[in-house]
């Protein structure tokens, strides 16, 4: 059974819209679709492309090390939550 996972890789406050109470991500220019199965879980998906907005990037990207894109997207969402709170 195959599944698809989309990684945005450039989540920032300017790329989030609110429509009818729902949050939507825009600007999918850096997005990537990764197919995976149970033999290769997403935690093992590693990328070496260092892109995105500097202020929202995870430390691994800033240090130009391999990174897991799902965790990088979560880091960027955490930055946005921090900005909203403070």
Chimera marker file (.cmm) of the C-alpha trace (Angstrom):
<marker_set name="trace">
<marker id="1" x="0.000" y="0.000" z="0.000" r="1" g="1" b="0" radius="0.5"/>
<marker id="2" x="1.532" y="3.279" z="-1.084" r="1" g="1" b="0" radius="0.5"/>
<marker id="3" x="0.863" y="6.663" z="0.460" r="1" g="1" b="0" radius="0.5"/>
<marker id="4" x="1.866" y="10.156" z="-0.540" r="1" g="1" b="0" radius="0.5"/>
<marker id="5" x="3.245" y="12.833" z="1.706" r="1" g="1" b="0" radius="0.5"/>
<marker id="6" x="3.745" y="16.431" z="0.642" r="1" g="1" b="0" radius="0.5"/>
<marker id="7" x="6.479" y="18.484" z="2.240" r="1" g="1" b="0" radius="0.5"/>
<marker id="8" x="6.150" y="22.250" z="1.845" r="1" g="1" b="0" radius="0.5"/>
<marker id="9" x="9.753" y="23.142" z="2.812" r="1" g="1" b="0" radius="0.5"/>
<marker id="10" x="9.056" y="26.907" z="2.884" r="1" g="1" b="0" radius="0.5"/>
<marker id="11" x="6.375" y="27.416" z="5.517" r="1" g="1" b="0" radius="0.5"/>
<marker id="12" x="6.250" y="31.024" z="6.687" r="1" g="1" b="0" radius="0.5"/>
<marker id="13" x="3.557" y="33.417" z="7.840" r="1" g="1" b="0" radius="0.5"/>
<marker id="14" x="3.326" y="34.987" z="4.388" r="1" g="1" b="0" radius="0.5"/>
<marker id="15" x="2.370" y="31.590" z="2.922" r="1" g="1" b="0" radius="0.5"/>
<marker id="16" x="-0.628" y="30.979" z="5.193" r="1" g="1" b="0" radius="0.5"/>
<marker id="17" x="-4.141" y="32.101" z="4.300" r="1" g="1" b="0" radius="0.5"/>
<marker id="18" x="-7.348" y="31.839" z="6.307" r="1" g="1" b="0" radius="0.5"/>
<marker id="19" x="-10.482" y="31.027" z="4.337" r="1" g="1" b="0" radius="0.5"/>
<marker id="20" x="-13.808" y="30.231" z="6.022" r="1" g="1" b="0" radius="0.5"/>
<marker id="21" x="-11.981" y="29.566" z="9.287" r="1" g="1" b="0" radius="0.5"/>
<marker id="22" x="-9.543" y="27.094" z="7.699" r="1" g="1" b="0" radius="0.5"/>
<marker id="23" x="-5.804" y="27.615" z="7.382" r="1" g="1" b="0" radius="0.5"/>
<marker id="24" x="-4.403" y="26.951" z="3.909" r="1" g="1" b="0" radius="0.5"/>
<marker id="25" x="-0.794" y="26.831" z="2.753" r="1" g="1" b="0" radius="0.5"/>
<marker id="26" x="0.092" y="28.677" z="-0.436" r="1" g="1" b="0" radius="0.5"/>
<marker id="27" x="3.203" y="29.065" z="-2.605" r="1" g="1" b="0" radius="0.5"/>
<marker id="28" x="4.065" y="25.435" z="-3.190" r="1" g="1" b="0" radius="0.5"/>
<marker id="29" x="7.131" y="26.275" z="-5.290" r="1" g="1" b="0" radius="0.5"/>
<marker id="30" x="9.516" y="24.319" z="-3.038" r="1" g="1" b="0" radius="0.5"/>
<marker id="31" x="7.010" y="21.558" z="-2.190" r="1" g="1" b="0" radius="0.5"/>
<marker id="32" x="7.928" y="17.956" z="-2.859" r="1" g="1" b="0" radius="0.5"/>
<marker id="33" x="5.808" y="14.818" z="-2.978" r="1" g="1" b="0" radius="0.5"/>
<marker id="34" x="7.434" y="11.707" z="-1.544" r="1" g="1" b="0" radius="0.5"/>
<marker id="35" x="6.002" y="8.239" z="-2.075" r="1" g="1" b="0" radius="0.5"/>
<marker id="36" x="6.740" y="5.757" z="0.655" r="1" g="1" b="0" radius="0.5"/>
<marker id="37" x="5.652" y="2.415" z="1.991" r="1" g="1" b="0" radius="0.5"/>
<marker id="38" x="6.040" y="0.580" z="5.276" r="1" g="1" b="0" radius="0.5"/>
<marker id="39" x="9.580" y="-0.501" z="4.359" r="1" g="1" b="0" radius="0.5"/>
<marker id="40" x="10.719" y="3.126" z="4.106" r="1" g="1" b="0" radius="0.5"/>
<marker id="41" x="8.897" y="5.241" z="6.706" r="1" g="1" b="0" radius="0.5"/>
<marker id="42" x="8.955" y="9.018" z="6.453" r="1" g="1" b="0" radius="0.5"/>
<marker id="43" x="11.345" y="9.285" z="9.379" r="1" g="1" b="0" radius="0.5"/>
<marker id="44" x="13.967" y="7.733" z="7.095" r="1" g="1" b="0" radius="0.5"/>
<marker id="45" x="13.309" y="10.242" z="4.290" r="1" g="1" b="0" radius="0.5"/>
<marker id="46" x="16.273" y="12.583" z="4.319" r="1" g="1" b="0" radius="0.5"/>
<marker id="47" x="16.899" y="15.570" z="2.078" r="1" g="1" b="0" radius="0.5"/>
<marker id="48" x="20.025" y="17.502" z="1.217" r="1" g="1" b="0" radius="0.5"/>
<marker id="49" x="18.444" y="20.475" z="-0.590" r="1" g="1" b="0" radius="0.5"/>
<marker id="50" x="18.953" y="23.546" z="1.581" r="1" g="1" b="0" radius="0.5"/>
<marker id="51" x="16.176" y="25.977" z="0.748" r="1" g="1" b="0" radius="0.5"/>
<marker id="52" x="13.490" y="28.037" z="2.416" r="1" g="1" b="0" radius="0.5"/>
<marker id="53" x="13.313" y="31.321" z="4.266" r="1" g="1" b="0" radius="0.5"/>
<marker id="54" x="16.217" y="31.912" z="6.625" r="1" g="1" b="0" radius="0.5"/>
<marker id="55" x="14.168" y="33.065" z="9.643" r="1" g="1" b="0" radius="0.5"/>
<marker id="56" x="11.902" y="30.000" z="9.502" r="1" g="1" b="0" radius="0.5"/>
<marker id="57" x="14.500" y="27.329" z="8.694" r="1" g="1" b="0" radius="0.5"/>
<marker id="58" x="15.404" y="24.485" z="11.037" r="1" g="1" b="0" radius="0.5"/>
<marker id="59" x="18.939" y="24.405" z="12.492" r="1" g="1" b="0" radius="0.5"/>
<marker id="60" x="19.898" y="21.411" z="10.320" r="1" g="1" b="0" radius="0.5"/>
<marker id="61" x="19.161" y="23.422" z="7.179" r="1" g="1" b="0" radius="0.5"/>
<marker id="62" x="21.113" y="26.424" z="8.462" r="1" g="1" b="0" radius="0.5"/>
<marker id="63" x="24.088" y="24.155" z="9.210" r="1" g="1" b="0" radius="0.5"/>
<marker id="64" x="23.706" y="22.477" z="5.792" r="1" g="1" b="0" radius="0.5"/>
<marker id="65" x="23.241" y="18.976" z="7.217" r="1" g="1" b="0" radius="0.5"/>
<marker id="66" x="20.811" y="16.369" z="6.003" r="1" g="1" b="0" radius="0.5"/>
<marker id="67" x="17.326" y="16.848" z="7.423" r="1" g="1" b="0" radius="0.5"/>
<marker id="68" x="13.946" y="15.147" z="7.656" r="1" g="1" b="0" radius="0.5"/>
<marker id="69" x="11.520" y="17.426" z="5.760" r="1" g="1" b="0" radius="0.5"/>
<marker id="70" x="8.496" y="16.664" z="7.939" r="1" g="1" b="0" radius="0.5"/>
<marker id="71" x="10.396" y="17.747" z="11.052" r="1" g="1" b="0" radius="0.5"/>
<marker id="72" x="11.648" y="20.849" z="9.258" r="1" g="1" b="0" radius="0.5"/>
<marker id="73" x="8.066" y="21.827" z="8.391" r="1" g="1" b="0" radius="0.5"/>
<marker id="74" x="7.033" y="21.328" z="12.016" r="1" g="1" b="0" radius="0.5"/>
<marker id="75" x="9.917" y="23.572" z="13.116" r="1" g="1" b="0" radius="0.5"/>
<marker id="76" x="8.679" y="26.303" z="10.761" r="1" g="1" b="0" radius="0.5"/>
<marker id="77" x="5.141" y="25.989" z="12.148" r="1" g="1" b="0" radius="0.5"/>
<marker id="78" x="6.580" y="26.365" z="15.650" r="1" g="1" b="0" radius="0.5"/>
<marker id="79" x="8.236" y="29.620" z="14.606" r="1" g="1" b="0" radius="0.5"/>
<marker id="80" x="4.886" y="30.882" z="13.309" r="1" g="1" b="0" radius="0.5"/>
<marker id="81" x="3.150" y="29.968" z="16.588" r="1" g="1" b="0" radius="0.5"/>
<marker id="82" x="5.903" y="31.806" z="18.474" r="1" g="1" b="0" radius="0.5"/>
<marker id="83" x="5.397" y="34.890" z="16.287" r="1" g="1" b="0" radius="0.5"/>
<marker id="84" x="1.629" y="34.797" z="16.864" r="1" g="1" b="0" radius="0.5"/>
<marker id="85" x="2.028" y="34.517" z="20.642" r="1" g="1" b="0" radius="0.5"/>
<marker id="86" x="4.649" y="37.246" z="20.992" r="1" g="1" b="0" radius="0.5"/>
<link id1="1" id2="2" r="1" g="1" b="0" radius="0.2"/>
<link id1="2" id2="3" r="1" g="1" b="0" radius="0.2"/>
<link id1="3" id2="4" r="1" g="1" b="0" radius="0.2"/>
<link id1="4" id2="5" r="1" g="1" b="0" radius="0.2"/>
<link id1="5" id2="6" r="1" g="1" b="0" radius="0.2"/>
<link id1="6" id2="7" r="1" g="1" b="0" radius="0.2"/>
<link id1="7" id2="8" r="1" g="1" b="0" radius="0.2"/>
<link id1="8" id2="9" r="1" g="1" b="0" radius="0.2"/>
<link id1="9" id2="10" r="1" g="1" b="0" radius="0.2"/>
<link id1="10" id2="11" r="1" g="1" b="0" radius="0.2"/>
<link id1="11" id2="12" r="1" g="1" b="0" radius="0.2"/>
<link id1="12" id2="13" r="1" g="1" b="0" radius="0.2"/>
<link id1="13" id2="14" r="1" g="1" b="0" radius="0.2"/>
<link id1="14" id2="15" r="1" g="1" b="0" radius="0.2"/>
<link id1="15" id2="16" r="1" g="1" b="0" radius="0.2"/>
<link id1="16" id2="17" r="1" g="1" b="0" radius="0.2"/>
<link id1="17" id2="18" r="1" g="1" b="0" radius="0.2"/>
<link id1="18" id2="19" r="1" g="1" b="0" radius="0.2"/>
<link id1="19" id2="20" r="1" g="1" b="0" radius="0.2"/>
<link id1="20" id2="21" r="1" g="1" b="0" radius="0.2"/>
<link id1="21" id2="22" r="1" g="1" b="0" radius="0.2"/>
<link id1="22" id2="23" r="1" g="1" b="0" radius="0.2"/>
<link id1="23" id2="24" r="1" g="1" b="0" radius="0.2"/>
<link id1="24" id2="25" r="1" g="1" b="0" radius="0.2"/>
<link id1="25" id2="26" r="1" g="1" b="0" radius="0.2"/>
<link id1="26" id2="27" r="1" g="1" b="0" radius="0.2"/>
<link id1="27" id2="28" r="1" g="1" b="0" radius="0.2"/>
<link id1="28" id2="29" r="1" g="1" b="0" radius="0.2"/>
<link id1="29" id2="30" r="1" g="1" b="0" radius="0.2"/>
<link id1="30" id2="31" r="1" g="1" b="0" radius="0.2"/>
<link id1="31" id2="32" r="1" g="1" b="0" radius="0.2"/>
<link id1="32" id2="33" r="1" g="1" b="0" radius="0.2"/>
<link id1="33" id2="34" r="1" g="1" b="0" radius="0.2"/>
<link id1="34" id2="35" r="1" g="1" b="0" radius="0.2"/>
<link id1="35" id2="36" r="1" g="1" b="0" radius="0.2"/>
<link id1="36" id2="37" r="1" g="1" b="0" radius="0.2"/>
<link id1="37" id2="38" r="1" g="1" b="0" radius="0.2"/>
<link id1="38" id2="39" r="1" g="1" b="0" radius="0.2"/>
<link id1="39" id2="40" r="1" g="1" b="0" radius="0.2"/>
<link id1="40" id2="41" r="1" g="1" b="0" radius="0.2"/>
<link id1="41" id2="42" r="1" g="1" b="0" radius="0.2"/>
<link id1="42" id2="43" r="1" g="1" b="0" radius="0.2"/>
<link id1="43" id2="44" r="1" g="1" b="0" radius="0.2"/>
<link id1="44" id2="45" r="1" g="1" b="0" radius="0.2"/>
<link id1="45" id2="46" r="1" g="1" b="0" radius="0.2"/>
<link id1="46" id2="47" r="1" g="1" b="0" radius="0.2"/>
<link id1="47" id2="48" r="1" g="1" b="0" radius="0.2"/>
<link id1="48" id2="49" r="1" g="1" b="0" radius="0.2"/>
<link id1="49" id2="50" r="1" g="1" b="0" radius="0.2"/>
<link id1="50" id2="51" r="1" g="1" b="0" radius="0.2"/>
<link id1="51" id2="52" r="1" g="1" b="0" radius="0.2"/>
<link id1="52" id2="53" r="1" g="1" b="0" radius="0.2"/>
<link id1="53" id2="54" r="1" g="1" b="0" radius="0.2"/>
<link id1="54" id2="55" r="1" g="1" b="0" radius="0.2"/>
<link id1="55" id2="56" r="1" g="1" b="0" radius="0.2"/>
<link id1="56" id2="57" r="1" g="1" b="0" radius="0.2"/>
<link id1="57" id2="58" r="1" g="1" b="0" radius="0.2"/>
<link id1="58" id2="59" r="1" g="1" b="0" radius="0.2"/>
<link id1="59" id2="60" r="1" g="1" b="0" radius="0.2"/>
<link id1="60" id2="61" r="1" g="1" b="0" radius="0.2"/>
<link id1="61" id2="62" r="1" g="1" b="0" radius="0.2"/>
<link id1="62" id2="63" r="1" g="1" b="0" radius="0.2"/>
<link id1="63" id2="64" r="1" g="1" b="0" radius="0.2"/>
<link id1="64" id2="65" r="1" g="1" b="0" radius="0.2"/>
<link id1="65" id2="66" r="1" g="1" b="0" radius="0.2"/>
<link id1="66" id2="67" r="1" g="1" b="0" radius="0.2"/>
<link id1="67" id2="68" r="1" g="1" b="0" radius="0.2"/>
<link id1="68" id2="69" r="1" g="1" b="0" radius="0.2"/>
<link id1="69" id2="70" r="1" g="1" b="0" radius="0.2"/>
<link id1="70" id2="71" r="1" g="1" b="0" radius="0.2"/>
<link id1="71" id2="72" r="1" g="1" b="0" radius="0.2"/>
<link id1="72" id2="73" r="1" g="1" b="0" radius="0.2"/>
<link id1="73" id2="74" r="1" g="1" b="0" radius="0.2"/>
<link id1="74" id2="75" r="1" g="1" b="0" radius="0.2"/>
<link id1="75" id2="76" r="1" g="1" b="0" radius="0.2"/>
<link id1="76" id2="77" r="1" g="1" b="0" radius="0.2"/>
<link id1="77" id2="78" r="1" g="1" b="0" radius="0.2"/>
<link id1="78" id2="79" r="1" g="1" b="0" radius="0.2"/>
<link id1="79" id2="80" r="1" g="1" b="0" radius="0.2"/>
<link id1="80" id2="81" r="1" g="1" b="0" radius="0.2"/>
<link id1="81" id2="82" r="1" g="1" b="0" radius="0.2"/>
<link id1="82" id2="83" r="1" g="1" b="0" radius="0.2"/>
<link id1="83" id2="84" r="1" g="1" b="0" radius="0.2"/>
<link id1="84" id2="85" r="1" g="1" b="0" radius="0.2"/>
<link id1="85" id2="86" r="1" g="1" b="0" radius="0.2"/>
</marker_set>
